[in-house]
């Protein structure tokens, strides 16, 4: 122990030495600060000196300019007397300015030297400090100061470099000025040489005078010189005697010092041996101390584990007591045999396993089905803000709301409440802290559920555009679901306890509220349900605050648990909380059932104010109780005896610290307690005002008209309408393709006919030449041939034009096909309903082109037939008359064949009319409620097909029976183009169907008459 005390004393001495060194360092640092201040003053003085130099230089330049002007004037004219005086004054000013410039340069050099000296001193200080740091390891704290000093030195060096630049510039200017003064210096040198010559002459004369004077003095003072020399000789003899005596004394001192040095060496060797032995003993004692410290740490760890085990056992005891109370209540409520209960639990567990396996199988194949359906959808379905995001958000909001409510239920099942809260729950276990934490989670989860239900209400009543804007933020919104999922994971892993953070959930709720306010604050939603959810949240917050008040009361010591000012304060808070809860229950009754609430800014501000007030009070009480709990555990670890609670002053200080942290302002204990009471009272008054306004029906308004379908269904209906439009365009393209094929076939047939007629014409010409007919027959044949050639040339030109028109029609058709393929792939961003009118116009124009091509083809065919008839008539007129046989040479004549072709076409018309009548029956059998836009599209398509059949019948009638009158049904034919949406009520649509039915009956009657005529 003595050695340890000696070591302690030595360590204290070292500590004192270090303190003295630190004081010296502080003195050096103060000197460095003073030097830095001096350096700054020097820099400032340098800046002022440079400014003065600039002013002097400016004045010199001005004087030089004035001098040049005056010299010019003197050269031009004679100089008056007053100008000469001014010139002299200017020269004097110039000399004064030069003198000031020289003095400033001298001062600048002095300052530079002083700065260099300061830098040298600073380097010395740095080296001394680094040596002290290397010598003593505990000087590591000054490294920051040294770094700061280095930075300041770097700044000073930068300033010095700037000063050097300025000095260099001034030197350059000075050299420039000195070059101007060289002439004056040369004159001065000449004068100086003359002066030196004169001075040498004067010095020679003075030397002669001094020699003569010395000769005179030597002659006069020789006696005095002898007396002076004798006195000095006596003085020197006295000094010699004193030096000899002092030499003897110093020799004796030298011998004595050698003896002392030998004795000191012996003592030093002995002290070294003693110090080595002492060092060995010190090392041994250090080893013993380290061993003892390790044993002490082991003992402390064992004691800590023992205390932790005791606290865990206390928690288990309290938990088992709570379970016993719960089980006793269950046994009192019902008496069930153990065997039946076990069998019931076993069967229930097995049923859960079976249902879980089935659910996993269903989930697997439902995911596979979803992937297949997703492959059939277009690419823009998965784009940002597309249909997929809208569907996900519509399903996401109620799902997350129900997840939050399920988490509230699971937390209540995991941590069941006890009817009677005791001090053991608060001080001896973590049950009280767990229950308070669960109430805080309930409040935040109810907030999250309320926000999600508001989102879900908006998605049912908003416009499709608002839903699309909200869908653009789908990733940000859906990412908040992970926060709730991680709490489910903690529950599964049995890791959810009082240490689980609630700040992430609170940040998630605040983010969702911000998104709702930014994007959907002006949208309509179910205000009654939203107000009910808000009141439910406020009630949960009040329950959280009330439980924390009970916890604070149970943290008091047993001797302070009676009636006092703190318990009365907490009882008053509990009374206000209970009154507020009853006010919330009363407010819920005033929410209208058959009307809605006008959710104005006043209502929103009132709800926000209530949330902030109750959140502030609940957080202060919760954090105060948490601080008391943590302080209790630390005191229990430090002390061997169990700590039962705190005094009243300590509890008030806990609340004071949390109030100051919340409001970020210092307050004394009474003001802090009054802050909590005032906040809770303000909450109660605001809640009563809201209840009074609801009771007076100030916020009520009539219910808005109910929407027939949600915006998501409107969006889906628009997509179905786009599909119908695409199908109609596809049908029109197919129809145009068929017409194009017919025209091409007719064109090829006409070309074949022309080529066959050419061949026949050549044969007839050869035959006539060979038969030797007269020339009067060949001449008209040649004329006819020329006419035929001219007509065929015209026909070829017209055919070429028809070919170009057909190519244009093909290009238009290909363009429409490409647009249709793009629409199939979903690459068109705008819906087809917007461009339907333009597409209808394009189709009408192409239809007119096809009709013109048909007419031109019919005209060319007619022209070719006429020419063929004229040619055959000319040929037949030159031949002898033939005798027609009584029988036809063949099984069927041409007339019979023509009649059979007409019958075949009529039969095809009959089958098509039967198909149309069947489709008419299907259209008329549809219910009025199911007659949507798709039904109207089908009706338009049906009418177009009927008009197409009428058109073909009309062409057949004009071809076969042009002399008879055409029926009324075949006269006016119009092809309807699909139009945009039309809003018709049920009565108007029923009348339209009746008219359609009447027209169909008339058409069917007309078809029967036409067919009877042909038959």
Beta strands, then each sheet from edge to edge (+ up, - down):
strand 1: 596-597
strand 2: 700-701
sheet 1: 1+ 2-
end
